[in-house]
Amino acid sequence: MKAVIGITVSTEIDSVNYTTHKDHVRAVLQCGGIPFLIPYMTGEEDVRQIVEKIDGLYATGGYDIDPTLFGEEPHPGLGTIIPERDTFEMMIMKQMLDEDKPILGVCRGSQILNIALGGDMYQDIYGQIDTSLLQHQQKAPASYGSHFVNVERKSLLYRLTGKDKLRVNSRHHQANRNVITPLLVSGRANDGIVEAVESSNHAFVLGLQWHPENLLAKGDEASLHIFNGFIKACQEGMSES
């Protein structure tokens, strides 16, 4: 049996269509999982049934996150928010964490993971950080690694990739700020921006600020190891249940 991977989806303010990039689906398929796109739901029992059916959660990128979720007013640099998505993803994240089912979050997915655990984030790194920053909204193809991430040696991310420095793509203006236990920071850019977080209390919970699905589409080895490790953790969870 293959692991069923729940994939979060995007929408616009008018909420007419759910969408996701095909690279998300391709990554799950390539590494041996079955992709399952999840629409937004607000009922606790509905979300609970989804959590029971999926073997892992892949939280994808998208629009900004409502700062009231971590007790802040909107910064002038805050972009579009989709409250329905925020509500749903907070609910499913918390239930997946309670069940200790694997989670891989990319970009926005990494941020909502931290917020679900009580952390917070920069609403706009360029408007809220005074020091000089790298270009985190790259002007290059999506599959191009535009800057480096320094990886902690004793981390899950290091065990997956075998590298203490990764070259990653970058398309964000928000980032995790205060990372709350059980999450640990396992990767930072050279300007100090948090690029990777992971849980010390769960079998596989990993959040990445970049987009490994786009890098994998061009054959990036580290991204392949990340997705393979995620799907393997989901399969191991199946055998234990």
FIRO-65329 format. One line per 4 residues: number of its first residue (from 1); their letters; for each residue x, y, z of N, C-alpha, C. Coordinates in nm, 3 decimals, decimal comma. Atoms other than C-alpha are relative to their C-alpha. Layout:
N
NUM> A> X/Y/Z/X/Y/Z/X/Y/Z ~ ... .
# end
This chain:
241
1> MKAV> 0,083/-0,120/0,000/0,000/0,000/0,000/0,087/0,125/0,000 ~ -0,072/-0,126/0,004/0,124/0,347/-0,088/-0,059/0,096/0,103 ~ 0,046/-0,100/-0,095/0,102/0,635/0,156/-0,083/0,106/-0,072 ~ 0,086/-0,105/0,052/-0,178/0,886/0,094/0,045/0,132/0,062 .
5> IGIT> -0,055/-0,127/-0,046/-0,042/1,240/0,116/-0,102/0,111/-0,026 ~ 0,090/-0,114/0,012/-0,283/1,524/0,186/0,076/0,125/-0,038 ~ -0,068/-0,119/0,049/-0,181/1,836/-0,008/-0,094/0,119/0,018 ~ 0,082/-0,121/-0,014/-0,313/2,179/0,094/0,001/0,077/-0,131 .
9> VSTE> 0,018/-0,070/0,129/-0,435/2,399/-0,190/-0,017/0,150/0,023 ~ 0,016/-0,146/-0,003/-0,455/2,769/-0,273/-0,135/0,039/-0,059 ~ 0,116/-0,058/0,066/-0,742/2,991/-0,375/0,019/0,151/-0,006 ~ -0,003/-0,147/0,006/-0,807/3,357/-0,458/-0,105/0,056/0,097 .
13> IDSV> 0,094/-0,062/-0,091/-1,010/3,606/-0,255/-0,145/-0,034/-0,037 ~ 0,137/0,032/0,042/-1,320/3,525/-0,464/-0,037/-0,146/0,025 ~ 0,023/0,140/-0,039/-1,280/3,156/-0,365/-0,073/-0,083/-0,107 ~ 0,069/0,075/0,106/-1,401/3,030/-0,704/0,068/-0,134/-0,026 .
17> NYTT> -0,074/0,121/0,035/-1,127/2,772/-0,768/0,104/-0,034/0,106 ~ -0,115/0,048/-0,075/-0,887/2,559/-0,566/0,110/-0,029/-0,102 ~ -0,110/0,024/0,092/-0,542/2,538/-0,724/0,123/-0,050/0,075 ~ -0,132/0,034/-0,052/-0,199/2,385/-0,670/0,093/-0,017/-0,119 .
21> HKDH> -0,098/0,016/0,106/0,120/2,373/-0,873/0,020/-0,149/-0,026 ~ -0,018/0,141/0,035/0,169/2,045/-1,059/0,128/-0,059/0,059 ~ -0,125/0,053/-0,057/0,522/2,018/-0,916/-0,023/-0,063/0,136 ~ 0,032/0,063/-0,129/0,367/1,939/-0,576/-0,047/-0,144/-0,023 .
25> VRAV> 0,055/0,132/0,031/0,174/1,647/-0,723/0,108/-0,091/-0,056 ~ -0,107/0,080/0,061/0,470/1,530/-0,931/0,100/-0,048/0,104 ~ -0,098/0,038/-0,102/0,701/1,529/-0,628/-0,051/-0,117/0,083 ~ 0,058/0,110/-0,079/0,465/1,307/-0,427/-0,004/-0,128/-0,082 .
29> LQCG> 0,005/0,118/0,086/0,412/1,071/-0,720/0,138/-0,058/-0,024 ~ -0,136/0,047/0,030/0,782/1,052/-0,804/0,060/-0,078/0,116 ~ -0,060/0,062/-0,118/0,868/0,950/-0,449/-0,088/-0,109/0,060 ~ 0,075/0,119/-0,038/0,602/0,681/-0,422/-0,125/0,021/0,083 .
33> GIPF> 0,123/-0,025/-0,074/0,306/0,852/-0,255/-0,118/0,022/-0,092 ~ 0,122/-0,030/0,074/-0,053/0,908/-0,363/-0,046/0,139/0,042 ~ 0,041/-0,135/-0,036/-0,140/1,281/-0,375/-0,151/0,012/0,013 ~ 0,141/-0,020/-0,026/-0,476/1,385/-0,233/-0,020/0,147/0,035 .
37> LIPY> 0,019/-0,143/-0,021/-0,577/1,750/-0,266/-0,115/0,023/0,098 ~ 0,099/-0,019/-0,107/-0,767/1,875/0,040/-0,063/0,139/-0,010 ~ 0,069/-0,130/-0,004/-1,031/2,151/0,016/-0,009/0,050/0,143 ~ 0,011/-0,058/-0,133/-1,086/2,385/0,309/-0,127/-0,048/0,070 .
41> MTGE> 0,113/0,039/-0,083/-1,313/2,266/0,590/0,013/0,069/0,134 ~ -0,003/-0,068/-0,129/-1,407/2,427/0,920/-0,057/-0,083/0,113 ~ 0,055/0,086/-0,104/-1,575/2,142/1,105/0,107/-0,089/0,061 ~ -0,102/0,080/-0,068/-1,357/1,970/1,366/-0,009/-0,147/-0,038 .
45> EDVR> 0,016/0,142/0,032/-1,504/1,627/1,290/0,036/-0,028/-0,146 ~ -0,037/0,018/0,140/-1,463/1,674/0,914/0,152/-0,007/-0,014 ~ -0,146/-0,001/0,006/-1,097/1,761/0,961/0,057/-0,126/0,065 ~ -0,047/0,121/-0,066/-1,055/1,470/1,201/-0,009/-0,122/-0,091 .
49> QIVE> 0,013/0,113/0,092/-1,183/1,226/0,940/0,107/0,005/-0,109 ~ -0,107/-0,013/0,099/-0,938/1,365/0,685/0,133/-0,045/0,060 ~ -0,124/0,038/-0,068/-0,653/1,326/0,935/0,009/-0,151/0,015 ~ 0,000/0,146/-0,013/-0,756/0,965/0,991/0,030/-0,069/-0,132 .
53> KIDG> -0,014/0,064/0,131/-0,752/0,894/0,616/0,137/0,021/-0,063 ~ -0,129/-0,027/0,064/-0,421/1,054/0,519/0,115/-0,051/0,087 ~ -0,118/0,051/-0,071/-0,076/0,923/0,611/0,104/0,108/0,023 ~ -0,090/-0,112/-0,019/0,103/1,255/0,585/-0,062/0,126/-0,057 .
57> LYAT> 0,050/-0,129/0,046/0,038/1,626/0,529/0,112/0,078/-0,066 ~ -0,093/-0,084/0,075/0,216/1,834/0,267/-0,064/0,138/-0,011 ~ 0,055/-0,135/-0,005/0,146/2,200/0,341/0,078/0,089/-0,096 ~ -0,065/-0,070/0,110/0,221/2,410/0,035/0,005/0,151/0,023 .
61> GGYD> -0,011/-0,145/-0,007/0,297/2,776/-0,030/-0,128/0,070/-0,043 ~ 0,118/-0,076/0,038/0,055/3,055/-0,108/0,006/0,141/0,056 ~ 0,010/-0,137/-0,047/-0,066/3,392/0,011/0,043/0,014/0,146 ~ -0,045/-0,032/-0,136/0,022/3,563/0,342/-0,094/-0,056/0,106 .
65> IDPT> 0,075/0,054/-0,114/-0,100/3,458/0,686/-0,051/0,115/0,086 ~ 0,065/-0,103/-0,081/-0,339/3,663/0,900/0,079/0,022/0,131 ~ -0,082/-0,023/-0,120/-0,125/3,828/1,173/-0,079/-0,001/0,130 ~ 0,078/0,008/-0,124/-0,414/3,831/1,420/0,010/-0,139/0,063 .
69> LFGE> -0,018/0,135/-0,053/-0,345/3,458/1,458/0,114/-0,006/0,101 ~ -0,106/-0,005/-0,101/-0,032/3,552/1,652/0,003/0,136/0,071 ~ 0,018/-0,115/-0,086/-0,166/3,865/1,816/0,053/0,132/-0,051 ~ -0,050/-0,125/0,056/-0,051/4,139/1,577/-0,101/0,064/-0,093 .
73> EPHP> 0,076/-0,075/0,101/-0,217/4,410/1,372/0,073/-0,013/-0,134 ~ -0,065/0,013/0,130/-0,149/4,406/0,995/0,104/0,108/-0,026 ~ -0,108/-0,089/0,041/0,180/4,560/0,886/-0,032/0,054/-0,140 ~ 0,025/-0,053/0,134/0,170/4,790/0,577/0,051/-0,091/-0,113 .
77> GLGT> -0,054/0,089/0,102/0,376/4,530/0,393/-0,071/-0,133/-0,014 ~ 0,076/0,125/0,008/0,127/4,248/0,453/-0,074/-0,007/-0,133 ~ 0,069/0,020/0,127/-0,013/4,101/0,132/-0,137/-0,062/0,020 ~ 0,131/0,064/-0,001/-0,330/3,909/0,049/-0,008/-0,110/0,105 .
81> IIPE> 0,024/0,111/-0,092/-0,473/3,682/0,318/-0,132/-0,068/-0,038 ~ 0,120/0,081/0,024/-0,730/3,403/0,282/-0,040/-0,061/0,135 ~ 0,031/0,047/-0,136/-0,887/3,360/0,630/-0,048/-0,145/0,007 ~ 0,052/0,137/0,000/-1,064/3,036/0,537/0,114/-0,101/-0,005 .
85> RDTF> -0,114/0,090/0,008/-0,733/2,877/0,446/0,077/-0,002/0,132 ~ -0,070/-0,007/-0,128/-0,567/2,999/0,765/-0,069/-0,086/0,105 ~ 0,076/0,075/-0,100/-0,845/2,852/0,981/0,014/-0,150/-0,021 ~ -0,008/0,143/0,030/-0,841/2,516/0,806/0,139/-0,056/0,028 .
89> EMMI> -0,135/0,053/-0,014/-0,464/2,477/0,803/0,045/-0,003/0,146 ~ -0,030/0,005/-0,144/-0,432/2,566/1,172/-0,063/-0,124/0,063 ~ 0,070/0,115/-0,057/-0,689/2,298/1,253/0,067/-0,131/-0,039 ~ -0,055/0,128/0,044/-0,536/2,023/1,042/0,143/-0,018/0,049 .
93> MKQM> -0,136/0,008/-0,055/-0,182/2,106/1,155/-0,003/-0,052/0,143 ~ 0,006/0,039/-0,141/-0,276/2,075/1,521/-0,042/-0,146/0,016 ~ 0,045/0,139/-0,012/-0,458/1,745/1,468/0,108/-0,097/-0,050 ~ -0,110/0,085/0,048/-0,170/1,600/1,263/0,110/-0,010/0,104 .
97> LDED> -0,102/0,000/-0,105/0,073/1,701/1,536/-0,043/-0,086/0,118 ~ 0,051/0,081/-0,111/-0,148/1,544/1,803/0,010/-0,149/-0,030 ~ -0,006/0,141/0,042/-0,152/1,218/1,604/0,141/-0,044/-0,036 ~ -0,139/0,025/0,038/0,224/1,241/1,533/0,010/-0,062/-0,140 .
101> KPIL> -0,010/0,040/0,140/0,167/1,199/1,161/0,094/0,095/-0,072 ~ -0,102/-0,082/0,066/0,440/1,327/0,926/-0,057/0,125/-0,067 ~ 0,034/-0,128/0,062/0,425/1,688/0,806/0,123/0,053/-0,073 ~ -0,100/-0,076/0,075/0,627/1,858/0,534/-0,065/0,131/-0,040 .
105> GVCR> 0,053/-0,131/0,034/0,563/2,232/0,507/0,101/0,078/-0,082 ~ -0,090/-0,083/0,081/0,710/2,454/0,236/-0,054/0,143/-0,005 ~ 0,029/-0,142/0,006/0,718/2,834/0,238/-0,110/0,036/0,101 ~ 0,112/-0,028/-0,091/0,379/2,934/0,384/-0,026/-0,118/0,095 .
109> GSQI> 0,022/0,118/-0,081/0,347/2,576/0,510/0,091/-0,008/0,121 ~ -0,094/-0,005/-0,112/0,656/2,621/0,727/-0,044/0,104/0,102 ~ 0,043/-0,108/-0,089/0,515/2,943/0,870/-0,126/-0,039/0,079 ~ 0,124/0,038/-0,069/0,167/2,807/0,951/0,027/-0,110/0,102 .
113> LNIA> -0,042/0,102/-0,095/0,335/2,511/1,122/0,049/0,065/0,129 ~ -0,054/-0,068/-0,118/0,523/2,744/1,357/-0,111/0,074/0,076 ~ 0,108/-0,074/-0,065/0,215/2,955/1,425/-0,096/-0,095/0,071 ~ 0,089/0,098/-0,063/0,004/2,646/1,498/0,055/-0,047/0,135 .
117> LGGD> -0,065/0,042/-0,125/0,255/2,563/1,773/0,024/0,116/0,095 ~ -0,011/-0,114/-0,089/0,243/2,913/1,920/0,109/0,098/-0,034 ~ -0,104/-0,092/0,042/0,524/3,084/1,731/-0,056/0,120/-0,074 ~ 0,045/-0,114/0,079/0,513/3,401/1,525/0,093/0,021/-0,119 .
121> MYQD> -0,074/-0,017/0,125/0,656/3,547/1,207/0,013/0,148/-0,034 ~ -0,008/-0,133/0,060/0,769/3,855/1,023/-0,108/0,010/-0,107 ~ 0,102/-0,022/0,104/0,478/3,989/0,822/0,064/0,047/-0,130 ~ -0,073/-0,049/0,118/0,728/4,155/0,587/0,145/0,022/0,042 .
125> IYGQ> -0,138/-0,006/-0,047/1,098/4,092/0,637/0,068/0,131/-0,039 ~ -0,067/-0,122/0,046/1,202/4,399/0,436/-0,050/0,124/0,074 ~ 0,052/-0,113/-0,075/0,981/4,629/0,640/0,020/-0,012/0,150 ~ -0,010/0,022/-0,144/1,050/4,476/0,983/0,140/-0,036/0,048 .
129> IDTS> -0,138/0,030/-0,037/1,421/4,391/0,977/0,089/0,113/-0,051 ~ -0,081/-0,117/0,035/1,671/4,677/0,982/0,131/-0,035/-0,069 ~ -0,129/0,038/0,059/1,981/4,483/0,877/-0,015/-0,034/-0,148 ~ 0,000/0,030/0,143/2,079/4,414/0,517/-0,041/-0,145/-0,024 .
133> LLQH> 0,050/0,134/0,030/1,898/4,114/0,368/0,037/-0,042/-0,141 ~ -0,016/0,056/0,133/1,951/3,884/0,074/-0,127/0,025/-0,082 ~ 0,118/-0,004/0,086/1,712/3,880/-0,221/-0,079/-0,129/0,025 ~ 0,081/0,117/-0,030/1,439/3,647/-0,097/-0,120/-0,015/-0,094 .
137> QQKA> 0,098/0,014/0,108/1,205/3,711/-0,390/0,079/0,004/-0,130 ~ -0,099/0,006/0,107/1,440/3,594/-0,661/-0,057/0,040/-0,135 ~ 0,033/-0,037/0,138/1,436/3,730/-1,012/0,073/-0,099/-0,092 ~ -0,061/0,112/0,072/1,527/3,395/-1,166/-0,104/-0,109/-0,013 .
141> PASY> 0,096/0,110/0,013/1,349/3,076/-1,279/-0,026/-0,069/0,134 ~ 0,042/0,062/-0,127/1,160/2,892/-1,003/0,089/-0,116/0,041 ~ -0,082/0,117/-0,029/1,391/2,592/-1,029/0,146/0,033/0,025 ~ -0,139/-0,042/-0,017/1,711/2,796/-0,983/0,030/0,028/0,147 .
145> GSHF> -0,042/-0,027/-0,137/1,892/2,797/-0,649/0,071/0,133/0,007 ~ -0,053/-0,137/0,006/1,953/3,166/-0,581/0,082/0,040/0,123 ~ -0,085/-0,029/-0,115/2,107/3,162/-0,231/0,021/-0,127/0,080 ~ -0,036/0,118/-0,078/2,247/2,926/0,032/-0,068/-0,002/0,136 .
149> VNVE> 0,052/0,022/-0,134/2,110/2,781/0,354/0,102/-0,083/0,077 ~ -0,091/0,073/-0,087/2,338/2,670/0,638/-0,080/-0,094/0,088 ~ 0,078/0,105/-0,065/2,213/2,343/0,788/0,069/-0,046/0,128 ~ -0,053/0,052/-0,126/2,257/2,233/1,150/0,036/-0,147/-0,014 .
153> RKSL> -0,054/0,135/0,021/2,465/1,916/1,164/-0,082/-0,111/0,065 ~ 0,072/0,105/-0,071/2,251/1,725/1,415/-0,149/-0,002/-0,032 ~ 0,141/-0,015/0,034/1,924/1,796/1,237/-0,052/-0,110/-0,090 ~ 0,065/0,088/0,097/1,674/1,587/1,045/0,035/0,043/-0,142 .
157> LYRL> -0,031/-0,050/0,133/1,742/1,810/0,745/0,138/-0,045/-0,044 ~ -0,135/0,047/0,033/2,111/1,719/0,759/0,000/-0,150/-0,026 ~ 0,005/0,145/0,020/2,033/1,349/0,796/-0,062/-0,035/-0,135 ~ 0,065/0,027/0,128/1,808/1,363/0,492/0,091/0,032/-0,119 .
161> TGKD> -0,075/-0,049/0,116/2,041/1,558/0,263/0,148/-0,032/0,005 ~ -0,143/0,021/-0,015/2,387/1,485/0,404/0,083/0,123/-0,028 ~ -0,069/-0,125/0,034/2,476/1,850/0,346/-0,016/0,103/0,111 ~ 0,010/-0,109/-0,097/2,559/2,136/0,580/-0,021/0,134/-0,069 .
165> KLRV> 0,034/-0,120/0,075/2,497/2,389/0,303/-0,081/-0,041/-0,122 ~ 0,088/0,029/0,112/2,210/2,379/0,054/-0,018/0,125/-0,084 ~ 0,033/-0,111/0,089/2,150/2,596/-0,249/-0,149/-0,008/-0,031 ~ 0,146/0,006/0,007/1,783/2,690/-0,255/-0,056/0,115/-0,084 .
169> NSRH> 0,073/-0,110/0,064/1,530/2,896/-0,448/-0,069/0,083/0,108 ~ 0,050/-0,092/-0,103/1,353/3,183/-0,274/-0,110/0,089/-0,057 ~ 0,112/-0,081/0,047/1,007/3,338/-0,323/-0,090/0,035/0,119 ~ 0,079/-0,034/-0,119/0,887/3,494/0,002/0,040/0,137/0,052 .
173> HQAN> -0,032/-0,123/-0,071/0,864/3,819/0,195/-0,037/-0,012/0,146 ~ 0,027/0,030/-0,140/0,745/3,663/0,520/0,096/-0,111/0,044 ~ -0,089/0,105/-0,051/0,948/3,434/0,747/-0,028/-0,022/0,148 ~ 0,015/0,029/-0,141/0,936/3,263/1,083/0,093/0,089/0,082 .
177> RNVI> -0,078/-0,087/-0,089/1,058/3,483/1,371/0,032/-0,076/0,129 ~ -0,019/0,077/-0,123/1,016/3,328/1,718/-0,048/-0,142/-0,022 ~ 0,030/0,142/0,023/1,030/2,951/1,676/-0,017/-0,067/0,136 ~ 0,041/0,049/-0,131/0,857/2,772/1,961/0,021/-0,151/0,012 .
181> TPLL> -0,013/0,142/-0,031/0,942/2,436/2,122/-0,136/-0,070/-0,018 ~ -0,112/0,089/0,028/0,914/2,159/2,012/0,073/0,026/-0,132 ~ -0,073/-0,029/0,123/1,029/2,324/1,688/0,138/0,054/0,032 ~ -0,137/-0,050/-0,005/1,398/2,393/1,641/0,035/0,058/-0,135 .
185> VSGR> -0,051/-0,054/0,126/1,570/2,604/1,379/0,112/-0,091/-0,049 ~ -0,103/0,090/0,054/1,770/2,368/1,156/0,068/0,055/-0,124 ~ -0,065/-0,061/0,116/1,863/2,603/0,872/-0,024/0,150/-0,004 ~ 0,012/-0,145/0,014/1,932/2,973/0,822/0,074/0,045/-0,125 .
189> ANDG> -0,072/-0,065/0,109/2,029/3,191/0,528/0,115/0,080/0,062 ~ -0,116/-0,074/-0,049/2,351/3,389/0,556/-0,037/0,136/0,060 ~ 0,045/-0,125/-0,062/2,148/3,699/0,653/-0,076/-0,024/0,130 ~ 0,065/0,034/-0,125/1,999/3,515/0,951/-0,145/-0,042/-0,010 .
193> IVEA> 0,140/0,039/0,017/1,652/3,447/0,807/-0,015/-0,150/0,024 ~ 0,029/0,142/-0,026/1,506/3,119/0,935/-0,048/-0,066/-0,128 ~ 0,033/0,069/0,125/1,494/2,880/0,640/-0,051/-0,143/0,022 ~ 0,048/0,136/-0,027/1,420/2,545/0,807/-0,028/-0,017/0,148 .
197> VESS> 0,035/0,035/-0,137/1,244/2,430/1,122/-0,042/-0,146/0,003 ~ 0,042/0,140/-0,014/1,176/2,082/1,255/-0,032/-0,028/0,145 ~ 0,042/0,032/-0,135/1,023/1,916/1,559/0,096/-0,099/0,065 ~ -0,082/0,093/-0,078/1,226/1,749/1,830/-0,086/-0,106/0,069 .
201> NHAF> 0,091/0,091/-0,072/0,916/1,566/1,962/-0,084/-0,088/-0,092 ~ 0,081/0,076/0,094/0,770/1,412/1,646/0,089/-0,081/-0,094 ~ -0,077/0,089/0,087/0,878/1,138/1,407/0,053/0,072/-0,123 ~ -0,042/-0,076/0,119/0,887/1,368/1,100/-0,087/0,124/-0,012 .
205> VLGL> 0,065/-0,129/0,020/0,788/1,733/1,108/0,108/0,097/-0,045 ~ -0,105/-0,082/0,061/0,990/1,957/0,877/-0,064/0,115/-0,077 ~ 0,046/-0,117/0,074/0,926/2,310/0,751/0,116/0,066/-0,072 ~ -0,103/-0,060/0,083/1,127/2,464/0,468/-0,052/0,129/-0,061 .
209> QWHP> 0,044/-0,128/0,051/1,110/2,828/0,361/0,006/0,005/-0,153 ~ -0,013/0,001/0,146/1,204/2,743/0,003/-0,095/-0,101/-0,065 ~ 0,091/0,084/0,076/1,035/2,535/-0,268/0,074/-0,119/-0,062 ~ -0,072/0,117/0,053/1,199/2,191/-0,306/-0,073/-0,068/-0,115 .
213> ENLL> 0,075/0,063/0,110/0,919/2,079/-0,539/0,045/0,053/-0,135 ~ -0,049/-0,058/0,125/1,045/2,319/-0,808/0,143/-0,046/-0,030 ~ -0,137/0,046/0,018/1,407/2,216/-0,753/0,003/-0,147/-0,043 ~ 0,007/0,142/0,034/1,314/1,846/-0,771/-0,038/-0,018/-0,147 .
217> AKGD> 0,042/0,010/0,141/1,150/1,906/-1,110/0,119/0,011/-0,095 ~ -0,122/-0,011/0,081/1,501/1,988/-1,238/0,109/-0,094/0,048 ~ -0,092/0,106/-0,037/1,663/1,689/-1,071/0,089/0,026/0,120 ~ -0,083/-0,032/-0,117/1,798/1,843/-0,748/0,004/-0,118/0,097 .
221> EASL> -0,018/0,120/-0,082/1,941/1,560/-0,535/-0,048/0,021/0,143 ~ 0,042/-0,025/-0,138/1,883/1,720/-0,195/-0,152/0,000/0,012 ~ 0,146/-0,003/-0,002/1,518/1,783/-0,278/-0,059/-0,140/-0,012 ~ 0,045/0,139/0,014/1,478/1,421/-0,385/0,011/-0,072/0,133 .
225> HIFN> -0,018/0,065/-0,130/1,616/1,304/-0,050/-0,104/0,049/0,101 ~ 0,100/-0,056/-0,092/1,378/1,537/0,136/-0,136/-0,065/-0,024 ~ 0,131/0,060/0,030/1,068/1,407/-0,043/0,000/-0,151/0,026 ~ -0,009/0,143/-0,028/1,186/1,046/-0,025/-0,010/-0,027/0,150 .
229> GFIK> 0,004/0,018/-0,145/1,241/1,084/0,349/-0,139/0,023/0,056 ~ 0,137/-0,028/-0,043/0,896/1,235/0,396/-0,093/-0,117/-0,032 ~ 0,088/0,111/0,038/0,719/0,959/0,202/0,035/-0,126/0,078 ~ -0,041/0,117/-0,079/0,922/0,692/0,382/-0,056/0,009/0,141 .
233> ACQE> 0,054/-0,017/-0,135/0,818/0,837/0,719/-0,151/-0,026/0,001 ~ 0,144/0,025/0,010/0,454/0,828/0,605/-0,029/-0,149/-0,012 ~ 0,019/0,144/0,016/0,487/0,464/0,500/0,029/-0,073/0,132 ~ -0,032/0,062/-0,129/0,650/0,372/0,831/-0,114/0,022/0,100 .
237> GMSE> 0,114/-0,028/-0,085/0,360/0,538/1,010/-0,117/-0,091/-0,029 ~ 0,107/0,093/0,039/0,118/0,321/0,813/0,021/-0,136/0,064 ~ -0,029/0,133/-0,051/0,290/0,002/0,927/-0,014/-0,009/0,151 ~ 0,010/-0,002/-0,147/0,280/0,111/1,292/-0,144/0,013/0,048 .
241> S> 0,139/-0,023/-0,044/-0,091/0,194/1,294/-0,085/-0,127/-0,011 .
# end
